């Protein structure tokens, strides 16, 4: 049956065409995709202790929360995610020989002005940037990922943070712990 005939049948315009059949096609149930409205979205605050956790496994779980994929109301084009506070960023670990071999690339924009910063150096000087770069690499590369979602991550090298007023919920990840 042609697509025009199916649409006409469901709208009732072509019932004369369907006299021979007892059940019309429109009685079949149709699925509809849920799209969150701005009024439906609630943002929560979570706190994660990164002490002893593997960097990549921790970053994937944080990216899921920031994006909102842990919620049934997830909508790809909207900000349905939650805020994440990461403490003890200086105590994060990596597996294998990444501590000696991993480097972070930066470029000034001039020819030949590229910098390769080793993981150990960046962890010693700016431990919060290690987690920020790992999570940012797992967020979408569009306006939502650059602007809104990137502001939902707060990383601190020590155990102290200034967000007690938001009453964050402590969350732990089984996959990110030692393996």
MDAnalysis code that builds the backbone (N, CA, C; Angstrom):
import MDAnalysis as mda
import numpy as np

u = mda.Universe.empty(537, n_residues=179, atom_resindex=np.repeat(np.arange(179), 3), trajectory=True)
u.add_TopologyAttr("name", ["N", "CA", "C"] * 179)
u.add_TopologyAttr("resid", np.arange(1, 180))
u.add_TopologyAttr("resname", ["UNK", "UNK", "UNK", "UNK", "UNK", "UNK", "UNK", "UNK", "UNK", "UNK", "UNK", "UNK", "UNK", "UNK", "UNK", "UNK", "UNK", "UNK", "UNK", "UNK", "UNK", "UNK", "UNK", "UNK", "UNK", "UNK", "UNK", "UNK", "UNK", "UNK", "UNK", "UNK", "UNK", "UNK", "UNK", "UNK", "UNK", "UNK", "UNK", "UNK", "UNK", "UNK", "UNK", "UNK", "UNK", "UNK", "UNK", "UNK", "UNK", "UNK", "UNK", "UNK", "UNK", "UNK", "UNK", "UNK", "UNK", "UNK", "UNK", "UNK", "UNK", "UNK", "UNK", "UNK", "UNK", "UNK", "UNK", "UNK", "UNK", "UNK", "UNK", "UNK", "UNK", "UNK", "UNK", "UNK", "UNK", "UNK", "UNK", "UNK", "UNK", "UNK", "UNK", "UNK", "UNK", "UNK", "UNK", "UNK", "UNK", "UNK", "UNK", "UNK", "UNK", "UNK", "UNK", "UNK", "UNK", "UNK", "UNK", "UNK", "UNK", "UNK", "UNK", "UNK", "UNK", "UNK", "UNK", "UNK", "UNK", "UNK", "UNK", "UNK", "UNK", "UNK", "UNK", "UNK", "UNK", "UNK", "UNK", "UNK", "UNK", "UNK", "UNK", "UNK", "UNK", "UNK", "UNK", "UNK", "UNK", "UNK", "UNK", "UNK", "UNK", "UNK", "UNK", "UNK", "UNK", "UNK", "UNK", "UNK", "UNK", "UNK", "UNK", "UNK", "UNK", "UNK", "UNK", "UNK", "UNK", "UNK", "UNK", "UNK", "UNK", "UNK", "UNK", "UNK", "UNK", "UNK", "UNK", "UNK", "UNK", "UNK", "UNK", "UNK", "UNK", "UNK", "UNK", "UNK", "UNK", "UNK", "UNK", "UNK", "UNK", "UNK", "UNK", "UNK", "UNK", "UNK", "UNK"])
u.atoms.positions = np.array([
    [0.849, -1.172, 0.000],
    [0.000, 0.000, 0.000],
    [0.894, 1.233, 0.000],
    [0.579, 2.229, -0.763],
    [1.392, 3.436, -0.882],
    [1.293, 4.266, 0.382],
    [2.310, 5.111, 0.603],
    [2.356, 5.934, 1.808],
    [1.194, 6.920, 1.853],
    [0.810, 7.475, 0.688],
    [-0.316, 8.417, 0.666],
    [-1.607, 7.729, 1.078],
    [-1.781, 6.488, 0.634],
    [-2.989, 5.746, 0.971],
    [-3.025, 5.432, 2.458],
    [-1.867, 5.101, 3.057],
    [-1.818, 4.832, 4.497],
    [-2.188, 6.061, 5.304],
    [-1.660, 7.226, 4.915],
    [-1.970, 8.464, 5.631],
    [-3.433, 8.804, 5.464],
    [-3.955, 8.680, 4.259],
    [-5.353, 8.979, 4.014],
    [-6.258, 8.023, 4.771],
    [-5.853, 6.772, 4.905],
    [-6.636, 5.795, 5.639],
    [-6.705, 6.137, 7.117],
    [-5.604, 6.521, 7.699],
    [-5.580, 6.840, 9.122],
    [-6.324, 8.128, 9.431],
    [-6.356, 9.054, 8.500],
    [-7.068, 10.313, 8.746],
    [-8.543, 10.199, 8.427],
    [-8.965, 9.117, 7.786],
    [-10.373, 8.915, 7.488],
    [-10.788, 9.444, 6.137],
    [-9.870, 9.956, 5.350],
    [-10.210, 10.528, 4.048],
    [-10.499, 9.463, 3.008],
    [-9.929, 8.314, 3.167],
    [-10.065, 7.289, 2.132],
    [-10.728, 6.038, 2.673],
    [-11.757, 6.192, 3.476],
    [-12.418, 5.007, 4.014],
    [-13.135, 4.223, 2.922],
    [-13.506, 4.887, 1.816],
    [-14.156, 4.166, 0.718],
    [-13.187, 3.163, 0.096],
    [-11.880, 3.459, 0.166],
    [-10.889, 2.521, -0.356],
    [-10.747, 1.295, 0.543],
    [-11.096, 1.431, 1.821],
    [-10.847, 0.379, 2.797],
    [-12.119, -0.378, 3.177],
    [-13.193, -0.302, 2.397],
    [-14.448, -0.957, 2.745],
    [-14.284, -2.474, 2.853],
    [-13.418, -3.016, 2.042],
    [-13.272, -4.470, 2.028],
    [-12.564, -4.987, 3.279],
    [-11.716, -4.174, 3.893],
    [-10.985, -4.622, 5.075],
    [-11.721, -4.181, 6.331],
    [-11.748, -5.017, 7.345],
    [-12.485, -4.733, 8.575],
    [-11.739, -3.777, 9.509],
    [-10.381, -3.936, 9.644],
    [-9.626, -3.111, 10.596],
    [-8.770, -2.108, 9.852],
    [-8.912, -0.833, 10.154],
    [-8.051, 0.156, 9.502],
    [-6.631, 0.101, 10.069],
    [-5.687, 0.625, 9.300],
    [-4.284, 0.603, 9.711],
    [-3.999, 1.508, 10.898],
    [-4.816, 2.538, 11.106],
    [-4.512, 3.488, 12.166],
    [-4.798, 2.943, 13.556],
    [-5.379, 1.746, 13.681],
    [-5.593, 1.183, 15.002],
    [-4.300, 0.661, 15.598],
    [-3.265, 0.505, 14.785],
    [-1.979, 0.068, 15.309],
    [-1.404, 1.159, 16.195],
    [-0.823, 0.804, 17.314],
    [-0.274, 1.813, 18.224],
    [1.016, 2.385, 17.647],
    [1.184, 3.673, 17.812],
    [2.389, 4.340, 17.333],
    [3.210, 4.801, 18.524],
    [4.513, 4.778, 18.345],
    [5.425, 5.217, 19.392],
    [5.767, 6.685, 19.163],
    [5.943, 7.421, 20.235],
    [6.364, 8.806, 20.101],
    [7.598, 9.032, 20.961],
    [8.505, 9.814, 20.478],
    [9.741, 10.084, 21.185],
    [9.512, 11.167, 22.223],
    [10.014, 10.941, 23.437],
    [9.878, 11.923, 24.499],
    [10.900, 13.042, 24.300],
    [10.453, 14.270, 24.427],
    [11.333, 15.430, 24.377],
    [11.091, 16.250, 25.627],
    [12.141, 16.495, 26.367],
    [12.013, 17.242, 27.613],
    [11.737, 18.709, 27.333],
    [10.894, 19.301, 28.155],
    [10.631, 20.735, 28.086],
    [11.482, 21.417, 29.149],
    [11.763, 22.698, 28.987],
    [12.562, 23.388, 30.017],
    [11.937, 23.340, 31.401],
    [10.625, 23.278, 31.486],
    [9.963, 23.208, 32.792],
    [10.134, 21.839, 33.447],
    [10.382, 20.799, 32.649],
    [10.526, 19.439, 33.177],
    [11.913, 19.146, 33.726],
    [12.887, 19.974, 33.401],
    [14.286, 19.678, 33.724],
    [14.626, 20.162, 35.125],
    [15.199, 19.262, 35.921],
    [15.694, 19.600, 37.253],
    [17.180, 19.259, 37.303],
    [17.970, 20.206, 37.773],
    [19.415, 19.995, 37.878],
    [19.770, 19.710, 39.327],
    [20.557, 18.656, 39.548],
    [21.014, 18.287, 40.876],
    [22.521, 18.479, 40.947],
    [23.057, 18.413, 42.149],
    [24.499, 18.509, 42.368],
    [24.985, 17.192, 42.946],
    [26.078, 16.673, 42.366],
    [26.699, 15.448, 42.853],
    [28.152, 15.739, 43.202],
    [28.684, 14.994, 44.162],
    [30.089, 15.125, 44.546],
    [30.758, 13.766, 44.375],
    [31.947, 13.777, 43.778],
    [32.696, 12.553, 43.501],
    [34.076, 12.688, 44.117],
    [34.498, 11.668, 44.844],
    [35.846, 11.629, 45.396],
    [36.718, 10.831, 44.426],
    [37.712, 11.498, 43.830],
    [38.541, 10.878, 42.790],
    [39.748, 10.139, 43.348],
    [39.863, 10.023, 44.633],
    [41.043, 9.389, 45.227],
    [41.126, 7.916, 44.844],
    [42.217, 7.530, 44.174],
    [42.460, 6.146, 43.795],
    [41.684, 5.664, 42.587],
    [40.934, 6.531, 41.936],
    [40.137, 6.108, 40.785],
    [40.936, 6.247, 39.496],
    [40.613, 5.402, 38.519],
    [41.265, 5.436, 37.219],
    [40.687, 6.612, 36.423],
    [41.554, 7.399, 35.810],
    [41.163, 8.652, 35.160],
    [40.100, 8.462, 34.075],
    [40.325, 7.575, 33.141],
    [39.390, 7.411, 32.029],
    [38.041, 6.882, 32.451],
    [38.026, 5.926, 33.364],
    [36.768, 5.349, 33.833],
    [35.971, 6.377, 34.628],
    [36.677, 7.184, 35.404],
    [36.026, 8.252, 36.158],
    [35.451, 9.300, 35.210],
    [36.209, 9.666, 34.176],
    [35.770, 10.700, 33.240],
    [34.532, 10.277, 32.461],
    [34.413, 8.997, 32.090],
    [33.227, 8.557, 31.361],
    [31.980, 8.656, 32.221],
    [32.092, 8.285, 33.479],
    [30.933, 8.356, 34.375],
    [30.541, 9.803, 34.640],
    [31.522, 10.685, 34.806],
    [31.230, 12.101, 35.023],
    [30.581, 12.702, 33.780],
    [31.066, 12.349, 32.596],
    [30.496, 12.867, 31.349],
    [29.045, 12.430, 31.179],
    [28.725, 11.207, 31.585],
    [27.338, 10.737, 31.510],
    [26.427, 11.586, 32.389],
    [26.895, 11.902, 33.586],
    [26.075, 12.696, 34.512],
    [25.926, 14.120, 34.000],
    [27.010, 14.713, 33.516],
    [26.952, 16.085, 33.009],
    [26.026, 16.167, 31.792],
    [26.063, 15.178, 30.950],
    [25.224, 15.161, 29.753],
    [23.775, 14.855, 30.089],
    [23.515, 14.093, 31.162],
    [22.162, 13.754, 31.566],
    [21.707, 12.389, 31.095],
    [22.647, 11.546, 30.663],
    [22.276, 10.238, 30.127],
    [21.813, 9.264, 31.207],
    [22.014, 9.581, 32.460],
    [21.566, 8.713, 33.544],
    [20.096, 8.923, 33.869],
    [19.451, 9.907, 33.247],
    [18.057, 10.224, 33.522],
    [17.152, 9.664, 32.420],
    [15.938, 9.277, 32.765],
    [15.008, 8.832, 31.718],
    [14.505, 9.982, 30.857],
    [14.713, 11.218, 31.287],
    [14.262, 12.385, 30.524],
    [15.345, 12.927, 29.602],
    [16.372, 12.137, 29.298],
    [17.485, 12.594, 28.463],
    [16.990, 13.013, 27.089],
    [17.397, 14.201, 26.676],
    [17.112, 14.719, 25.345],
    [18.432, 15.221, 24.776],
    [18.870, 14.730, 23.614],
    [20.217, 15.044, 23.134],
    [20.494, 16.522, 22.880],
    [19.492, 17.275, 22.456],
    [19.734, 18.667, 22.092],
    [19.474, 19.658, 23.231],
    [19.176, 19.146, 24.424],
    [18.904, 20.030, 25.556],
    [19.817, 19.691, 26.729],
    [19.960, 20.648, 27.623],
    [20.789, 20.475, 28.808],
    [19.951, 19.830, 29.904],
    [19.991, 18.498, 29.981],
    [19.245, 17.775, 31.010],
    [20.167, 17.245, 32.099],
    [21.445, 17.568, 32.031],
    [22.433, 17.010, 32.942],
    [22.486, 17.697, 34.291],
    [23.342, 17.158, 35.147],
    [23.504, 17.650, 36.510],
    [24.908, 18.197, 36.706],
    [25.098, 18.924, 37.798],
    [26.393, 19.480, 38.153],
    [27.205, 18.427, 38.893],
    [28.513, 18.414, 38.656],
    [29.401, 17.451, 39.305],
    [30.566, 18.196, 39.941],
    [30.813, 17.899, 41.208],
    [31.961, 18.433, 41.934],
    [32.925, 17.272, 42.144],
    [34.167, 17.442, 41.718],
    [35.180, 16.400, 41.889],
    [36.201, 16.901, 42.900],
    [36.417, 16.127, 43.957],
    [37.428, 16.483, 44.963],
    [38.558, 15.464, 44.903],
    [39.694, 15.827, 45.473],
    [40.899, 14.992, 45.489],
    [41.369, 14.645, 44.074],
    [41.379, 15.627, 43.196],
    [41.805, 15.400, 41.817],
    [43.288, 15.072, 41.731],
    [44.059, 15.501, 42.706],
    [45.501, 15.225, 42.669],
    [45.814, 13.764, 42.972],
    [44.826, 13.001, 43.438],
    [45.053, 11.598, 43.806],
    [44.473, 10.631, 42.784],
    [44.152, 11.124, 41.593],
    [43.651, 10.252, 40.537],
    [44.821, 9.441, 39.979],
    [44.522, 8.258, 39.433],
    [45.611, 7.437, 38.920],
    [45.306, 6.996, 37.495],
    [46.343, 6.562, 36.808],
    [46.224, 6.014, 35.459],
    [46.822, 4.621, 35.451],
    [46.422, 3.820, 34.471],
    [46.907, 2.447, 34.406],
    [48.072, 2.346, 33.433],
    [48.784, 1.261, 33.534],
    [49.898, 0.999, 32.618],
    [51.035, 1.996, 32.809],
    [51.651, 2.381, 31.689],
    [52.779, 3.320, 31.731],
    [52.358, 4.724, 31.323],
    [51.070, 5.023, 31.437],
    [50.586, 6.344, 31.034],
    [51.174, 7.455, 31.883],
    [51.523, 7.167, 33.118],
    [52.101, 8.198, 33.987],
    [53.411, 8.739, 33.405],
    [54.170, 7.885, 32.703],
    [55.414, 8.351, 32.088],
    [55.236, 8.739, 30.624],
    [54.288, 8.102, 29.909],
    [54.206, 8.276, 28.468],
    [53.157, 9.282, 28.004],
    [52.110, 9.494, 28.754],
    [51.018, 10.362, 28.300],
    [51.443, 11.825, 28.310],
    [51.125, 12.545, 27.217],
    [51.412, 13.974, 27.132],
    [50.158, 14.715, 26.698],
    [50.079, 15.979, 27.086],
    [48.981, 16.854, 26.690],
    [49.517, 17.859, 25.693],
    [48.822, 18.007, 24.571],
    [49.268, 18.841, 23.466],
    [48.622, 20.223, 23.545],
    [49.430, 21.264, 23.368],
    [48.937, 22.637, 23.282],
    [49.670, 23.330, 22.143],
    [48.971, 24.239, 21.465],
    [49.568, 24.975, 20.360],
    [49.208, 26.440, 20.485],
    [50.187, 27.319, 20.275],
    [49.963, 28.751, 20.425],
    [49.326, 29.383, 19.205],
    [49.386, 28.716, 18.072],
    [48.870, 29.276, 16.837],
    [49.988, 29.689, 15.897],
    [51.201, 29.786, 16.405],
    [52.357, 30.115, 15.569],
    [53.042, 28.825, 15.133],
    [53.695, 28.866, 13.966],
    [54.357, 27.680, 13.465],
    [55.498, 27.267, 14.399],
    [55.533, 26.005, 14.743],
    [56.589, 25.478, 15.587],
    [56.399, 25.739, 17.071],
    [55.319, 26.386, 17.470],
    [55.093, 26.714, 18.883],
    [54.123, 25.731, 19.512],
    [54.474, 24.494, 19.484],
    [53.632, 23.497, 20.127],
    [54.310, 23.015, 21.400],
    [53.469, 22.732, 22.394],
    [53.985, 22.262, 23.681],
    [53.414, 20.889, 23.961],
    [54.241, 20.025, 24.497],
    [53.821, 18.715, 24.957],
    [54.123, 18.653, 26.445],
    [53.078, 18.673, 27.252],
    [53.243, 18.662, 28.705],
    [53.018, 17.233, 29.194],
    [53.988, 16.646, 29.903],
    [53.808, 15.281, 30.423],
    [52.707, 15.219, 31.477],
    [52.092, 14.055, 31.578],
    [51.004, 13.834, 32.541],
    [51.458, 14.122, 33.967],
    [52.637, 13.648, 34.333],
    [53.124, 13.827, 35.704],
    [53.312, 15.311, 36.043],
    [53.791, 16.098, 35.080],
    [53.985, 17.532, 35.303],
    [52.655, 18.245, 35.478],
    [51.682, 17.939, 34.627],
    [50.374, 18.581, 34.719],
    [49.650, 18.169, 36.001],
    [49.823, 16.916, 36.412],
    [49.206, 16.456, 37.655],
    [49.826, 17.141, 38.864],
    [51.117, 17.418, 38.801],
    [51.788, 18.085, 39.918],
    [51.421, 19.570, 39.997],
    [51.360, 20.258, 38.842],
    [51.106, 21.702, 38.836],
    [49.620, 22.049, 38.883],
    [48.825, 21.425, 38.022],
    [47.397, 21.729, 37.907],
    [46.598, 20.425, 37.842],
    [46.385, 19.750, 38.965],
    [45.698, 18.450, 38.923],
    [44.247, 18.542, 38.441],
    [43.606, 19.705, 38.615],
    [42.218, 19.817, 38.163],
    [42.103, 19.795, 36.639],
    [43.130, 20.248, 35.935],
    [43.096, 20.267, 34.468],
    [43.133, 18.871, 33.862],
    [43.722, 17.925, 34.561],
    [43.788, 16.550, 34.059],
    [42.374, 15.987, 33.920],
    [41.558, 16.158, 34.943],
    [40.183, 15.653, 34.897],
    [39.336, 16.492, 33.949],
    [39.542, 17.805, 33.947],
    [38.772, 18.664, 33.041],
    [39.005, 18.294, 31.584],
    [40.251, 18.048, 31.204],
    [40.561, 17.689, 29.820],
    [40.005, 16.314, 29.463],
    [40.052, 15.383, 30.397],
    [39.524, 14.039, 30.128],
    [38.010, 14.070, 29.940],
    [37.315, 14.814, 30.776],
    [35.854, 14.888, 30.665],
    [35.455, 15.686, 29.431],
    [36.162, 16.775, 29.150],
    [35.827, 17.586, 27.979],
    [35.979, 16.801, 26.683],
    [36.933, 15.883, 26.642],
    [37.103, 15.049, 25.461],
    [35.961, 14.082, 25.244],
    [35.141, 13.848, 26.271],
    [34.020, 12.913, 26.173],
    [32.674, 13.618, 26.025],
    [32.678, 14.940, 25.971],
    [31.451, 15.697, 25.763],
    [31.273, 15.992, 24.280],
    [30.059, 16.288, 23.838],
    [29.862, 16.581, 22.415],
    [30.578, 17.854, 21.996],
    [31.056, 17.863, 20.767],
    [31.811, 19.018, 20.255],
    [30.865, 19.954, 19.507],
    [29.939, 20.552, 20.230],
    [29.017, 21.511, 19.650],
    [28.794, 22.638, 20.653],
    [27.847, 23.517, 20.389],
    [27.604, 24.656, 21.266],
    [27.189, 24.203, 22.657],
    [26.435, 23.129, 22.741],
    [26.007, 22.624, 24.037],
    [27.203, 22.103, 24.832],
    [28.090, 21.387, 24.193],
    [29.259, 20.837, 24.878],
    [30.269, 21.895, 25.273],
    [30.466, 22.892, 24.405],
    [31.451, 23.935, 24.700],
    [30.954, 24.906, 25.759],
    [29.706, 25.258, 25.700],
    [29.202, 26.308, 26.572],
    [28.583, 25.798, 27.846],
    [27.447, 25.157, 27.712],
    [26.637, 24.817, 28.874],
    [27.222, 23.658, 29.664],
    [27.540, 22.564, 28.984],
    [27.954, 21.366, 29.702],
    [29.315, 21.515, 30.361],
    [30.190, 22.292, 29.763],
    [31.528, 22.436, 30.327],
    [31.502, 23.197, 31.651],
    [30.485, 24.021, 31.863],
    [30.378, 24.785, 33.105],
    [29.807, 23.964, 34.251],
    [29.362, 22.754, 33.972],
    [28.758, 21.924, 35.008],
    [29.774, 21.111, 35.805],
    [31.030, 21.194, 35.438],
    [32.077, 20.436, 36.123],
    [32.907, 21.371, 36.986],
    [33.020, 21.040, 38.271],
    [33.857, 21.801, 39.197],
    [34.858, 20.824, 39.802],
    [36.148, 21.089, 39.571],
    [37.192, 20.167, 40.011],
    [38.097, 20.874, 41.003],
    [38.435, 20.184, 42.102],
    [39.305, 20.730, 43.151],
    [40.383, 19.708, 43.486],
    [41.601, 20.198, 43.669],
    [42.750, 19.324, 43.915],
    [42.659, 18.662, 45.288],
    [42.150, 19.370, 46.272],
    [42.049, 18.831, 47.626],
    [40.648, 18.354, 47.955],
    [40.428, 18.147, 49.255],
    [39.141, 17.637, 49.716],
    [38.136, 18.749, 50.011],
    [38.564, 20.000, 49.973],
    [37.684, 21.125, 50.289],
    [37.053, 21.685, 49.019],
    [35.792, 22.099, 49.128],
    [35.107, 22.766, 48.020],
    [34.107, 23.778, 48.584],
    [33.813, 24.852, 47.841],
    [32.927, 25.901, 48.350],
    [31.454, 25.715, 47.979],
    [31.010, 24.493, 47.718],
    [29.642, 24.283, 47.235],
    [28.755, 23.556, 48.238],
    [28.953, 23.789, 49.528],
    [28.104, 23.145, 50.530],
    [26.668, 23.656, 50.460],
    [26.476, 24.882, 50.001],
    [25.135, 25.464, 49.928],
    [24.232, 24.729, 48.941],
    [24.816, 24.076, 47.939],
    [24.028, 23.338, 46.952],
    [23.617, 21.955, 47.448],
    [24.087, 21.548, 48.604],
    [23.792, 20.252, 49.218],
    [24.010, 19.096, 48.229],
    [25.269, 18.893, 47.802],
    [25.527, 17.837, 46.810],
    [25.362, 16.441, 47.401],
    [24.937, 15.527, 46.537],
    [24.771, 14.130, 46.905],
    [26.058, 13.383, 46.570],
    [26.559, 12.588, 47.516],
    [27.785, 11.814, 47.287],
    [27.452, 10.649, 46.369],
    [28.282, 10.455, 45.352],
    [28.070, 9.371, 44.398],
    [29.386, 8.615, 44.231],
    [29.307, 7.292, 44.147],
    [30.489, 6.459, 43.947],
    [30.283, 5.620, 42.690],
    [31.388, 5.311, 42.033],
    [31.350, 4.506, 40.815],
    [32.127, 3.236, 41.042],
    [31.518, 2.109, 40.785],
    [32.191, 0.819, 40.963],
    [33.236, 0.587, 39.877],
    [32.937, 0.991, 38.620],
    [33.841, 0.706, 37.508],
    [35.113, 1.530, 37.586],
    [35.055, 2.716, 38.194],
    [36.203, 3.613, 38.204],
    [37.214, 3.259, 39.285],
    [36.837, 2.392, 40.199],
    [37.756, 2.039, 41.281],
    [38.848, 1.117, 40.775],
    [39.761, 0.772, 41.632],
    [40.951, 0.007, 41.257],
    [40.611, -1.299, 40.575],
    [41.343, -1.570, 39.514],
    [41.190, -2.840, 38.783],
    [42.529, -3.513, 38.660],
])
